[in-house]
Amino acid sequence: MTFLEPFRHPIAVANVLAIEAAISDPVTLCAAVLHDTIEDTETTAAELEEALAAQITQIVLEVTDDKSFPKEVRKQLQIEHAPQLSHQAKTVKLADKI
């Protein structure tokens, strides 16, 4: 794995939103870049909110999986919670699935 490897996926998600979906909302694009931060790093929601806007943190939290569950359970929870997501979180989650 190269140094840049962990950054490729979040940038690709933001790219799908910006280029393919023509989304220019900076909050949504920032959330896309940061969407895996809480589940893949030791960063907390409080730290993310302190560094960025609460709105970005909220979107990130909406799309964050609880890694204490097995993968199959996490995927089922994603399906169950999808209708309650904000529009911005839904767009980030859809781009993440692409």
Backbone as CSV, one residue per row, in Angstrom:
resi,resn,N_x,N_y,N_z,CA_x,CA_y,CA_z,C_x,C_y,C_z
1,MET,0.848,-1.181,0.000,0.000,0.000,0.000,0.890,1.239,0.000
2,THR,0.568,2.161,-0.871,1.325,3.402,-0.934,0.801,4.383,0.101
3,PHE,1.546,5.434,0.321,1.153,6.481,1.259,-0.217,7.059,0.902
4,LEU,-0.489,7.217,-0.377,-1.727,7.848,-0.825,-2.930,6.913,-0.848
5,GLU,-2.713,5.627,-0.715,-3.802,4.656,-0.829,-5.007,4.964,0.075
6,PRO,-4.839,5.299,1.345,-6.018,5.582,2.183,-6.815,6.800,1.729
7,PHE,-6.211,7.667,0.931,-6.877,8.888,0.484,-7.643,8.709,-0.826
8,ARG,-7.378,7.663,-1.560,-7.980,7.474,-2.883,-9.498,7.311,-2.814
9,HIS,-9.974,6.468,-1.931,-11.409,6.201,-1.865,-12.219,7.445,-1.497
10,PRO,-11.895,8.164,-0.411,-12.692,9.355,-0.086,-12.678,10.408,-1.195
11,ILE,-11.536,10.583,-1.836,-11.456,11.539,-2.946,-12.303,11.051,-4.118
12,ALA,-12.310,9.753,-4.362,-13.128,9.192,-5.443,-14.616,9.415,-5.173
13,VAL,-15.033,9.273,-3.918,-16.439,9.501,-3.564,-16.805,10.966,-3.829
14,ALA,-15.971,11.883,-3.377,-16.225,13.305,-3.614,-16.220,13.609,-5.114
15,ASN,-15.346,12.959,-5.850,-15.263,13.160,-7.296,-16.550,12.711,-7.990
16,VAL,-17.091,11.570,-7.586,-18.351,11.092,-8.159,-19.445,12.135,-7.934
17,LEU,-19.509,12.678,-6.732,-20.531,13.678,-6.434,-20.318,14.955,-7.251
18,ALA,-19.079,15.427,-7.303,-18.795,16.693,-7.983,-18.910,16.575,-9.498
19,ILE,-18.370,15.520,-10.058,-18.315,15.382,-11.517,-19.563,14.686,-12.072
20,GLU,-19.858,13.511,-11.570,-20.965,12.725,-12.117,-22.333,13.264,-11.701
21,ALA,-22.452,13.728,-10.444,-23.751,14.202,-9.949,-23.874,15.725,-9.977
22,ALA,-22.802,16.398,-10.385,-22.796,17.868,-10.477,-23.192,18.548,-9.163
23,ILE,-22.751,17.962,-8.054,-23.016,18.561,-6.747,-21.892,19.538,-6.443
24,SER,-22.263,20.761,-6.090,-21.257,21.782,-5.777,-21.349,22.261,-4.334
25,ASP,-22.269,21.691,-3.561,-22.435,22.072,-2.158,-21.175,21.706,-1.375
26,PRO,-20.467,22.705,-0.828,-19.210,22.415,-0.135,-19.383,21.539,1.107
27,VAL,-20.510,21.626,1.781,-20.747,20.800,2.971,-20.826,19.328,2.567
28,THR,-21.575,19.033,1.528,-21.708,17.654,1.055,-20.363,17.119,0.566
29,LEU,-19.629,17.923,-0.177,-18.333,17.470,-0.701,-17.317,17.250,0.418
30,CYS,-17.318,18.120,1.415,-16.424,17.918,2.573,-16.795,16.645,3.322
31,ALA,-18.094,16.436,3.511,-18.539,15.216,4.189,-18.143,13.981,3.392
32,ALA,-18.194,14.074,2.072,-17.788,12.945,1.231,-16.314,12.608,1.435
33,VAL,-15.487,13.632,1.479,-14.047,13.408,1.684,-13.781,12.803,3.066
34,LEU,-14.592,13.163,4.024,-14.371,12.730,5.411,-15.269,11.586,5.846
35,HIS,-16.050,11.003,4.945,-17.093,10.066,5.339,-16.607,8.834,6.107
36,ASP,-15.392,8.390,5.909,-14.872,7.209,6.619,-13.979,7.566,7.811
37,THR,-13.835,8.832,8.104,-12.887,9.279,9.126,-13.154,8.653,10.487
38,ILE,-14.386,8.681,10.944,-14.686,8.187,12.288,-14.541,6.672,12.370
39,GLU,-15.007,5.962,11.343,-14.926,4.496,11.427,-13.546,3.941,11.095
40,ASP,-12.716,4.689,10.388,-11.412,4.155,9.971,-10.215,4.780,10.689
41,THR,-10.453,5.767,11.523,-9.350,6.391,12.273,-9.755,6.504,13.736
42,GLU,-8.885,7.039,14.529,-9.191,7.238,15.948,-9.838,8.596,16.198
43,THR,-10.170,9.318,15.137,-10.810,10.623,15.259,-12.208,10.455,15.829
44,THR,-12.562,11.310,16.784,-13.902,11.266,17.368,-14.800,12.295,16.681
45,ALA,-16.091,12.138,16.890,-17.043,13.109,16.357,-16.776,14.489,16.948
46,ALA,-16.446,14.541,18.216,-16.162,15.829,18.867,-14.953,16.505,18.235
47,GLU,-13.919,15.728,17.933,-12.727,16.299,17.296,-13.051,16.802,15.892
48,LEU,-13.851,16.048,15.172,-14.239,16.447,13.823,-15.060,17.731,13.877
49,GLU,-15.984,17.807,14.818,-16.821,18.999,14.931,-16.021,20.211,15.373
50,GLU,-15.027,19.995,16.231,-14.175,21.104,16.680,-13.373,21.670,15.511
51,ALA,-12.929,20.799,14.622,-12.106,21.232,13.493,-12.940,21.750,12.326
52,LEU,-14.171,21.271,12.201,-15.018,21.604,11.060,-16.397,22.026,11.534
53,ALA,-17.289,22.218,10.612,-18.657,22.608,10.934,-19.448,21.433,11.496
54,ALA,-20.374,21.746,12.378,-21.245,20.718,12.960,-22.054,20.020,11.870
55,GLN,-22.438,20.749,10.836,-23.239,20.175,9.749,-22.465,19.085,9.011
56,ILE,-21.186,19.304,8.784,-20.357,18.283,8.123,-20.253,17.058,9.019
57,THR,-20.001,17.279,10.291,-19.884,16.172,11.245,-21.175,15.363,11.287
58,GLN,-22.314,16.024,11.272,-23.603,15.322,11.311,-23.758,14.395,10.112
59,ILE,-23.383,14.862,8.941,-23.478,14.021,7.740,-22.534,12.832,7.856
60,VAL,-21.313,13.087,8.312,-20.345,11.994,8.498,-20.906,10.961,9.472
61,LEU,-21.501,11.424,10.566,-22.077,10.498,11.543,-23.225,9.691,10.947
62,GLU,-24.010,10.306,10.090,-25.129,9.594,9.460,-24.653,8.422,8.607
63,VAL,-23.495,8.555,7.986,-23.013,7.504,7.082,-21.954,6.604,7.718
64,THR,-21.667,6.831,8.985,-20.655,6.036,9.687,-21.247,4.730,10.202
65,ASP,-20.584,3.634,9.896,-20.994,2.320,10.396,-20.390,2.081,11.768
66,ASP,-21.087,1.307,12.570,-20.574,0.877,13.869,-19.780,-0.400,13.632
67,LYS,-18.472,-0.293,13.671,-17.609,-1.429,13.334,-17.577,-2.506,14.423
68,SER,-18.326,-2.294,15.510,-18.396,-3.346,16.530,-19.331,-4.472,16.072
69,PHE,-20.129,-4.212,15.029,-21.015,-5.236,14.476,-20.319,-5.963,13.339
70,PRO,-20.681,-7.212,13.091,-20.151,-7.920,11.922,-20.604,-7.228,10.639
71,LYS,-19.874,-7.447,9.562,-20.144,-6.783,8.287,-21.585,-6.989,7.827
72,GLU,-22.100,-8.198,7.949,-23.454,-8.484,7.493,-24.480,-7.646,8.255
73,VAL,-24.274,-7.483,9.551,-25.187,-6.688,10.382,-25.076,-5.216,9.988
74,ARG,-23.848,-4.731,9.776,-23.656,-3.338,9.370,-24.375,-3.042,8.063
75,LYS,-24.280,-3.957,7.105,-24.937,-3.760,5.809,-26.458,-3.743,5.973
76,GLN,-26.998,-4.612,6.810,-28.445,-4.626,7.045,-28.886,-3.325,7.722
77,LEU,-28.106,-2.837,8.676,-28.427,-1.572,9.341,-28.394,-0.404,8.355
78,GLN,-27.465,-0.439,7.402,-27.428,0.604,6.369,-28.747,0.639,5.605
79,ILE,-29.250,-0.530,5.246,-30.506,-0.622,4.507,-31.663,-0.088,5.350
80,GLU,-31.699,-0.478,6.614,-32.789,-0.061,7.499,-32.780,1.438,7.770
81,HIS,-31.587,2.030,7.873,-31.483,3.445,8.215,-31.512,4.375,6.999
82,ALA,-31.358,3.842,5.815,-31.271,4.671,4.604,-32.448,5.643,4.439
83,PRO,-33.680,5.220,4.686,-34.794,6.170,4.482,-34.751,7.377,5.425
84,GLN,-34.106,7.252,6.567,-34.056,8.349,7.534,-32.876,9.302,7.324
85,LEU,-31.982,8.980,6.411,-30.820,9.832,6.185,-31.233,11.164,5.567
86,SER,-30.468,12.200,5.878,-30.676,13.488,5.224,-30.343,13.343,3.738
87,HIS,-30.819,14.291,2.938,-30.535,14.245,1.497,-29.021,14.231,1.256
88,GLN,-28.284,15.049,1.994,-26.832,15.106,1.808,-26.180,13.771,2.167
89,ALA,-26.606,13.165,3.254,-26.040,11.870,3.650,-26.389,10.789,2.631
90,LYS,-27.602,10.840,2.084,-27.978,9.861,1.063,-27.079,9.971,-0.162
91,THR,-26.765,11.198,-0.577,-25.914,11.351,-1.760,-24.501,10.844,-1.487
92,VAL,-23.988,11.107,-0.285,-22.653,10.603,0.069,-22.676,9.078,0.104
93,LYS,-23.689,8.484,0.722,-23.771,7.033,0.818,-23.896,6.391,-0.554
94,LEU,-24.699,6.972,-1.437,-24.830,6.425,-2.791,-23.504,6.493,-3.544
95,ALA,-22.821,7.621,-3.450,-21.519,7.747,-4.122,-20.523,6.765,-3.530
96,ASP,-20.599,6.516,-2.247,-19.719,5.554,-1.584,-19.957,4.149,-2.122
97,LYS,-21.187,3.838,-2.450,-21.510,2.496,-2.963,-21.058,2.310,-4.400
98,ILE,-20.903,3.409,-5.130,-20.422,3.324,-6.507,-18.961,3.002,-6.436
